[in-house]
Amino acid sequence: MIREIYPHIYLNEIPLPHNPLKTLNSYIVLSGDRPLILDTGFDLEVCKAAFMEGVEELQIDLQKTDLVLSHMHVDHTGLADFLVERGCQVYIGEKDGILLNNYRTSPGLIMGELNKVLNLGQEMNSTEKAVFDITPKKPLAYTPLNEGDCLETGLYQWEVINIPGHSPGHIGLYERRHKLFLGGDHILNEITPNITFFHYKIDSLGNFIRSLEKIRRYDIEQVFPAHRSLIANHRQRIDELIAHHQERLVEIAEILRDGKKTVGQTAAKMHWELRYNSWDDFPLAQKWFASGEAMAHLEHLVHKGDVRRVNHGGEAYYELIN
């Protein structure tokens, strides 16, 4: 279903099957000579059908269209190859463009360390495999974007803002005159963006909080997020997100008070708003996302100097320093 949510800006809701996010908000800006589309959905027929229904309803010529990918995750980039083949010019933040193509050609470069640390010891079911296996294997042809770059679409001039955290190279598009922000997964209503571990040298949570504080200073009247409802008061929502992660950090410190823990042991003791009776009941995909978020918080505490990472018998443990 597509609808105009602001003059010349349309929301195309793309279904995300077998995914708790339910839908992706793909935005289409129709002003000026070249339409601009933000994000795509999975490379699945149901996503493609919904995406193309909106394109056809708005009579968009894909050969004269710019596609911006807010970040590397497959629910945002899945149809990029399909759209390149139909003539779209694709843009993505420089860091995430490199990561995306590394992931496409060698997933272990991105996921291997986290998988090794988690050692979850169970198989994905067929539905989970379908969702995890829909990443194309060839590099994507794209133009990299960096902070300060500008994309003009008639009435609107979109400034590229670097907002690392949810991914290392996440970008947003800010329209200064109209006070609009196309924010991807950076600020979400009703749910919190997943912040996961990428590399020991990257403080994902610290980057996310700094990016939230950065966007908090911008004059914004409307945030167009990638999932759930639009956001009018971005500062209030940012404060809520920061408070949520501060509570998580306190929770993890309490978990570590009775001794060192692995990532999996820590995640199993954390409170998750999922409808399962115990950690053992979590599907593997949900364990993977929850553990990745637990590890991002643990590594943030390591970067702050509150927690140390130690190795015992080839396995990483975390313990409080004081």
Disulfide bonds with the S-S distance in Angstrom:
none
